Amino acid sequence: MSTGKIMIVDDEQDVREAIKLQLEGKGLNILEAENGEEAIATLNQGDHLVNLGLILCDIRMPKVDGVECIDYIKKHAPGIPIVVVTAFPDAELATSLLKKGVKDYLVKPVNKDKLNSVVDELVAAGKDVEL
């Protein structure tokens, strides 16, 4: 089982707080980033690239947006599962992100039960192993 360390990447602090509170109640360790640039910087600190079990990533953010952030993560840490959490559903974008390997695409406000089941499933499954 991978470690229960999850990163929430979202430019809205209240969204990060709500998700963080929900997941910390499950005993998960939460890292936060307010945009893709901060997420990438955080990923490159310490052992986060190795120990991160899941990334929840918004799409529309200042500086480095979610698509750029996801591309970076897929290139440098392809085993970390990513779930998109966005307020702007876009079927075409969702399809292209799922083809890139994003595990799920959740629309805000995210249903708590849905978020819990997705997080539980992905954390239990562990990282993708690149063969």
C-alpha positions, 0 to 999 in steps of 0.5 A: 500500500502506498503512503497516504500522502495526497496533494491538492492543487487548486487556486481556491483556498476554500476548496483546498480546505474543504477537501483537506478536512475531508481527507485528513479525517481519513488519516491521510497526509495532505500537501497543498499547492495553489497553482501548477507552478507551486505544485511542481516546486513542491513535488521536487522537494524532498521525497514527494515524487516517491511518496505521493499517493495521489494528486487532486488537480484543478484545471483553471489556475493562474501561472501554470494551469492544471493541464501543464501541471498534469503534463509535467507530472506525467513526464516526471512522475508517471506513476502518481495517479491524478484526479482532475477536480474542476468547476468547468466541465469540458467533455473534450478536455476530460477525454483528452486528459483521460487519454493522458492517464488521468484516473478520474474527472470530478466536477465541483462541488464534488460529492463527498461520497464520490470523492471518498470512493475515488480517493480510497480506490486509488490510494489502495491501488497504489501507483501505476507501475510503468512496464 
